[in-house]
Amino acid sequence: MIRAGLAVLRRPSLWPTALRQMRRTAPPGWWKRRPFLPVPSGEYLRFRLITQYGDPEHAWEPDDVVNYLRWCRNFEAGKYPG
C-alpha cells in the first residue's frame, strides 16, 4: 500500500482523482472509527484485490493503482463511452 501511495504522490495530476475516489469509497461515518481516515472498508478492498488479481492477499501493484486512477479521471472527463 505504501508503494502505491508513493506512486500516486509522484503524480500530482492524479491527486484530485485520488481524493475523489477516497471520498467515494470511504464508508459513512469513517471519522468515528479507527484509523479515523477515509479509507475503504476491508471488505471492499478484499473484493477489489480478488477481482484484480484473483487473490485477496495479493499486494497492490503501484502501476495498477496509477492506471486505475487515470481510468477514473478519463471516465469522469467523458473520454470513455458509457
DSSP file (Angstrom, degrees, kcal/mol; ACC not computed):
  #  RESIDUE AA STRUCTURE BP1 BP2  ACC     N-H-->O    O-->H-N    N-H-->O    O-->H-N    TCO  KAPPA ALPHA  PHI   PSI    X-CA   Y-CA   Z-CA
    1    1 A M     >        0   0    0      0, 0.0     4,-2.5     0, 0.0     5,-0.2   0.000 360.0 360.0 360.0 -37.3    0.0    0.0    0.0
    2    2 A I  H  >  +     0   0    0      2,-0.2     4,-2.6     1,-0.2     5,-0.2   0.921 360.0  50.2 -64.5 -43.6    2.9    2.4    0.8
    3    3 A R  H  > S+     0   0    0      1,-0.2     4,-2.0     2,-0.2    -1,-0.2   0.899 111.3  49.3 -62.1 -39.6    4.5    1.8   -2.6
    4    4 A A  H  > S+     0   0    0      2,-0.2     4,-1.8     1,-0.2    -1,-0.2   0.918 110.7  50.1 -65.3 -43.0    1.1    2.5   -4.3
    5    5 A G  H  X S+     0   0    0     -4,-2.5     4,-2.4     1,-0.2    -2,-0.2   0.899 110.3  49.8 -61.8 -41.2    0.7    5.7   -2.3
    6    6 A L  H  X S+     0   0    0     -4,-2.6     4,-1.6     2,-0.2    -1,-0.2   0.875 106.8  55.5 -65.1 -37.0    4.2    6.9   -3.2
    7    7 A A  H  < S+     0   0    0     -4,-2.0    -1,-0.2     1,-0.2    -2,-0.2   0.893 110.8  44.9 -62.5 -38.8    3.4    6.2   -6.9
    8    8 A V  H >< S+     0   0    0     -4,-1.8     3,-2.0     1,-0.2     6,-0.3   0.891 107.9  57.5 -72.0 -39.2    0.4    8.4   -6.7
    9    9 A L  H 3< S+     0   0    0     -4,-2.4    -1,-0.2     1,-0.3    -2,-0.2   0.822 100.7  58.3 -60.2 -30.3    2.3   11.1   -4.7
   10   10 A R  T 3< S+     0   0    0     -4,-1.6    -1,-0.3     1,-0.2    -2,-0.2   0.499 101.7  60.7 -77.4  -2.2    4.8   11.3   -7.6
   11   11 A R    X   +     0   0    0     -3,-2.0     3,-2.4     1,-0.1     4,-0.4  -0.709  60.0 177.3-127.1  80.0    1.9   12.2  -10.0
   12   12 A P  G >  S+     0   0    0      0, 0.0     3,-1.1     0, 0.0    -1,-0.1   0.759  77.4  69.0 -56.1 -26.2    0.2   15.5   -8.8
   13   13 A S  G 3  S+     0   0    0      1,-0.2     4,-0.3     2,-0.1    -5,-0.0   0.729 100.8  48.8 -66.4 -18.6   -2.1   15.4  -11.8
   14   14 A L  G <> S+     0   0    0     -3,-2.4     4,-2.9    -6,-0.3    -1,-0.2   0.515  84.9  91.7 -96.1  -6.5   -3.8   12.4  -10.2
   15   15 A W  H <> S+     0   0    0     -3,-1.1     4,-2.6    -4,-0.4     5,-0.2   0.919  85.7  48.4 -57.4 -47.9   -4.2   13.9   -6.7
   16   16 A P  H  > S+     0   0    0      0, 0.0     4,-2.2     0, 0.0    -1,-0.2   0.918 114.2  47.1 -60.4 -40.3   -7.7   15.3   -7.3
   17   17 A T  H  > S+     0   0    0     -4,-0.3     4,-2.6     2,-0.2    -2,-0.2   0.918 111.1  51.3 -65.2 -42.9   -8.9   12.0   -8.7
   18   18 A A  H  X S+     0   0    0     -4,-2.9     4,-2.3     1,-0.2    -1,-0.2   0.906 110.5  49.0 -61.7 -41.3   -7.3   10.1   -5.8
   19   19 A L  H  X S+     0   0    0     -4,-2.6     4,-2.3    -5,-0.2    -1,-0.2   0.902 111.1  49.8 -65.1 -40.7   -9.1   12.3   -3.3
   20   20 A R  H  X S+     0   0    0     -4,-2.2     4,-2.4    -5,-0.2    -2,-0.2   0.915 111.6  48.5 -63.4 -41.7  -12.4   11.9   -5.1
   21   21 A Q  H  X S+     0   0    0     -4,-2.6     4,-2.0     2,-0.2    -2,-0.2   0.879 109.8  52.2 -67.8 -36.6  -12.0    8.1   -5.1
   22   22 A M  H  X S+     0   0    0     -4,-2.3     4,-1.4    -5,-0.2    -1,-0.2   0.936 111.8  46.5 -61.2 -45.2  -11.1    8.1   -1.4
   23   23 A R  H  < S+     0   0    0     -4,-2.3    -2,-0.2     1,-0.2    -1,-0.2   0.894 113.1  49.3 -64.3 -40.4  -14.3   10.1   -0.7
   24   24 A R  H  < S+     0   0    0     -4,-2.4    -1,-0.2     1,-0.2    -2,-0.2   0.840 117.7  38.6 -69.5 -33.4  -16.4    7.8   -2.8
   25   25 A T  H  < S+     0   0    0     -4,-2.0    16,-0.6    -5,-0.2    -1,-0.2   0.549  88.6 106.7 -98.6  -7.9  -15.2    4.6   -1.3
   26   26 A A  S  < S-     0   0    0     -4,-1.4     3,-0.1    14,-0.2     4,-0.0  -0.507  76.3-114.2 -70.7 136.9  -14.9    5.6    2.3
   27   27 A P    >   -     0   0    0      0, 0.0     3,-1.2     0, 0.0    -1,-0.1  -0.365  40.4 -88.2 -69.2 151.5  -17.6    4.1    4.5
   28   28 A P  T 3  S+     0   0    0      0, 0.0     0, 0.0     0, 0.0     0, 0.0  -0.307 114.1  18.2 -57.8 140.2  -20.2    6.5    6.0
   29   29 A G  T >  S+     0   0    0     -3,-0.1     3,-2.2     1,-0.1     4,-0.4   0.765  74.8 153.6  70.8  26.2  -19.0    7.8    9.4
   30   30 A W  G X   +     0   0    0     -3,-1.2     3,-1.2     1,-0.3     6,-0.4   0.797  66.1  64.6 -57.7 -28.7  -15.4    6.9    8.8
   31   31 A W  G 3  S+     0   0    0      1,-0.2    -1,-0.3     5,-0.1    -2,-0.1   0.597  95.1  59.9 -72.8  -9.6  -14.3    9.7   11.2
   32   32 A K  G <  S+     0   0    0     -3,-2.2     2,-0.4     2,-0.1    -1,-0.2   0.568 102.6  57.4 -92.5 -10.1  -16.0    7.9   14.1
   33   33 A R  S X  S-     0   0    0     -3,-1.2     3,-2.7    -4,-0.4     4,-0.3  -0.926  92.7 -67.9-126.6 145.5  -13.9    4.7   13.8
   34   34 A R  T 3  S+     0   0    0     -2,-0.4    -2,-0.1     1,-0.3    -3,-0.0  -0.406 115.9  35.6 -60.3 141.4  -10.2    3.9   13.9
   35   35 A P  T 3  S-     0   0    0      0, 0.0    -1,-0.3     0, 0.0    -4,-0.1  -0.902  88.8-144.5 -91.8  19.9   -8.0    4.6   12.0
   36   36 A F    <   +     0   0    0     -3,-2.7    -2,-0.2    -6,-0.4    -5,-0.1   0.838  59.8 119.1  58.5  36.0  -10.0    7.8   11.5
   37   37 A L  S    S-     0   0    0     -4,-0.3     2,-2.3    -7,-0.2    -1,-0.2  -0.945  77.5-111.1-128.3 150.4   -9.1    8.0    7.9
   38   38 A P        +     0   0    0      0, 0.0   -13,-0.1     0, 0.0   -12,-0.1  -0.384  65.2 143.3 -80.6  65.4  -11.3    8.0    4.8
   39   39 A V        -     0   0    0     -2,-2.3     3,-0.1     1,-0.1    -2,-0.1  -0.792  54.9-101.2-104.6 148.3  -10.2    4.5    3.6
   40   40 A P        -     0   0    0      0, 0.0   -14,-0.2     0, 0.0    -1,-0.1  -0.176  48.1 -89.8 -61.2 159.2  -12.4    1.9    2.0
   41   41 A S     >  -     0   0    0    -16,-0.6     4,-2.3     1,-0.1     5,-0.2  -0.268  32.2-114.5 -65.9 157.0  -13.7   -0.9    4.1
   42   42 A G  H  > S+     0   0    0      1,-0.2     4,-2.5     2,-0.2     5,-0.2   0.854 117.3  56.7 -60.5 -35.6  -11.7   -4.1    4.3
   43   43 A E  H  > S+     0   0    0      2,-0.2     4,-2.3     1,-0.2    -1,-0.2   0.913 107.6  47.4 -63.0 -42.7  -14.5   -6.0    2.5
   44   44 A Y  H  > S+     0   0    0      2,-0.2     4,-2.6     1,-0.2    -2,-0.2   0.934 112.7  48.2 -64.6 -45.9  -14.3   -3.6   -0.4
   45   45 A L  H  X S+     0   0    0     -4,-2.3     4,-2.4     1,-0.2    -2,-0.2   0.899 110.9  51.3 -62.6 -39.8  -10.5   -3.8   -0.6
   46   46 A R  H  X S+     0   0    0     -4,-2.5     4,-2.4     2,-0.2    -1,-0.2   0.933 110.0  49.9 -61.1 -45.8  -10.7   -7.6   -0.5
   47   47 A F  H  X S+     0   0    0     -4,-2.3     4,-2.6     1,-0.2     5,-0.2   0.922 111.0  49.1 -57.9 -46.0  -13.3   -7.6   -3.3
   48   48 A R  H  X S+     0   0    0     -4,-2.6     4,-2.2     1,-0.2     5,-0.2   0.897 111.2  49.3 -64.2 -40.3  -11.0   -5.3   -5.4
   49   49 A L  H  X>S+     0   0    0     -4,-2.4     4,-2.7     2,-0.2     6,-1.0   0.887 112.1  48.8 -66.6 -37.8   -8.0   -7.5   -4.9
   50   50 A I  H  X5S+     0   0    0     -4,-2.4     4,-1.4     4,-0.2    -2,-0.2   0.931 114.3  44.6 -67.1 -44.0   -9.9  -10.6   -5.8
   51   51 A T  H  <5S+     0   0    0     -4,-2.6    -2,-0.2    -5,-0.2    -1,-0.2   0.829 121.3  39.9 -71.2 -29.6  -11.3   -9.1   -9.0
   52   52 A Q  H  <5S+     0   0    0     -4,-2.2    -2,-0.2    -5,-0.2    -3,-0.2   0.921 137.9   7.8 -82.2 -46.8   -8.0   -7.6  -10.0
   53   53 A Y  H  <5S-     0   0    0     -4,-2.7    -3,-0.2    -5,-0.2    -2,-0.2   0.541  89.3-120.1-117.2 -11.1   -5.6  -10.4   -9.1
   54   54 A G  S  <<S+     0   0    0     -4,-1.4    -4,-0.2    -5,-0.8    -3,-0.1   0.592  89.7  85.7  78.6   9.6   -7.7  -13.4   -8.1
   55   55 A D    >   -     0   0    0     -6,-1.0     3,-1.4     1,-0.1    -2,-0.1  -0.940  64.3-154.4-147.5 117.7   -6.1  -13.3   -4.6
   56   56 A P  T 3  S+     0   0    0      0, 0.0    -6,-0.1     0, 0.0    -7,-0.1   0.642  98.8  54.4 -68.9 -11.5   -7.2  -11.2   -1.6
   57   57 A E  T 3  S+     0   0    0     -8,-0.1     2,-0.1     2,-0.1   -11,-0.0   0.461  79.4 118.9 -97.8  -3.1   -3.7  -11.4   -0.2
   58   58 A H    <   -     0   0    0     -3,-1.4     2,-0.1     1,-0.1    -5,-0.1  -0.380  68.5-116.7 -65.2 138.2   -2.0  -10.0   -3.3
   59   59 A A        -     0   0    0      1,-0.1     2,-0.2    -2,-0.1    -1,-0.1  -0.470  34.5 -98.9 -73.5 146.9   -0.1   -6.7   -2.7
   60   60 A W        -     0   0    0     -2,-0.1   -56,-0.1     1,-0.1    -1,-0.1  -0.460  32.9-133.9 -64.4 133.8   -1.3   -3.7   -4.6
   61   61 A E    >>  -     0   0    0     -2,-0.2     4,-1.9     1,-0.1     3,-0.6  -0.822   7.8-142.2 -89.7 122.8    0.8   -3.1   -7.7
   62   62 A P  H 3> S+     0   0    0      0, 0.0     4,-2.3     0, 0.0     5,-0.2   0.884 100.6  52.7 -53.8 -41.9    1.6    0.6   -7.9
   63   63 A D  H 3> S+     0   0    0      1,-0.2     4,-2.6     2,-0.2     5,-0.2   0.869 107.5  52.4 -63.2 -35.1    1.3    0.8  -11.7
   64   64 A D  H <> S+     0   0    0     -3,-0.6     4,-2.4     2,-0.2    -1,-0.2   0.890 108.9  49.3 -68.0 -38.5   -2.2   -0.8  -11.4
   65   65 A V  H  X S+     0   0    0     -4,-1.9     4,-2.4     2,-0.2    -2,-0.2   0.925 112.8  47.5 -64.9 -44.2   -3.3    1.9   -8.9
   66   66 A V  H  X S+     0   0    0     -4,-2.3     4,-2.3     1,-0.2    -2,-0.2   0.920 112.6  48.9 -63.2 -44.1   -2.0    4.7  -11.1
   67   67 A N  H  X S+     0   0    0     -4,-2.6     4,-2.5     2,-0.2    -1,-0.2   0.891 110.0  52.1 -63.8 -38.9   -3.7    3.1  -14.2
   68   68 A Y  H  X S+     0   0    0     -4,-2.4     4,-2.7     2,-0.2    -2,-0.2   0.931 110.5  47.7 -61.6 -45.7   -7.0    2.8  -12.2
   69   69 A L  H  X S+     0   0    0     -4,-2.4     4,-2.5     2,-0.2    -2,-0.2   0.880 111.0  51.1 -65.5 -37.1   -6.8    6.5  -11.2
   70   70 A R  H  X S+     0   0    0     -4,-2.3     4,-2.7     2,-0.2    -1,-0.2   0.919 110.2  50.0 -63.2 -42.3   -6.0    7.5  -14.8
   71   71 A W  H  X S+     0   0    0     -4,-2.5     4,-2.8     2,-0.2    -2,-0.2   0.936 110.9  49.2 -61.5 -45.6   -9.0    5.5  -16.0
   72   72 A C  H  X S+     0   0    0     -4,-2.7     4,-2.6     1,-0.2    -2,-0.2   0.926 111.6  49.0 -58.5 -45.8  -11.2    7.2  -13.4
   73   73 A R  H  X S+     0   0    0     -4,-2.5     4,-1.5     1,-0.2    -1,-0.2   0.925 114.0  45.2 -61.2 -45.5  -10.0   10.6  -14.4
   74   74 A N  H  <>S+     0   0    0     -4,-2.7     5,-2.8     2,-0.2     6,-0.4   0.889 112.2  51.5 -67.3 -38.9  -10.6    9.9  -18.1
   75   75 A F  H ><5S+     0   0    0     -4,-2.8     3,-1.5     1,-0.2     5,-0.3   0.924 109.2  50.1 -63.4 -44.0  -14.0    8.4  -17.4
   76   76 A E  H 3<5S+     0   0    0     -4,-2.6    -1,-0.2     1,-0.3    -2,-0.2   0.828 108.0  54.4 -62.5 -31.3  -15.1   11.4  -15.4
   77   77 A A  T 3<5S-     0   0    0     -4,-1.5    -1,-0.3    -5,-0.2    -2,-0.2   0.467 119.0-112.6 -82.3  -1.4  -13.9   13.6  -18.3
   78   78 A G  T < 5S+     0   0    0     -3,-1.5    -3,-0.2    -4,-0.3    -2,-0.1   0.717  76.9 132.9  80.1  20.4  -16.2   11.7  -20.7
   79   79 A K      < +     0   0    0     -5,-2.8    -4,-0.2    -6,-0.1    -5,-0.1   0.521  64.1  56.5 -83.9  -4.1  -13.3   10.2  -22.6
   80   80 A Y  S    S-     0   0    0     -6,-0.4     2,-0.1    -5,-0.3    -2,-0.1  -0.983  90.6-115.1-124.5 138.9  -14.8    6.7  -22.5
   81   81 A P              0   0    0      0, 0.0    -2,-0.1     0, 0.0    -3,-0.0  -0.377 360.0 360.0 -68.5 149.0  -18.3    5.9  -23.7
   82   82 A G              0   0    0     -4,-0.1    -7,-0.0    -2,-0.1     0, 0.0   0.376 360.0 360.0  95.8 360.0  -20.8    4.8  -21.4
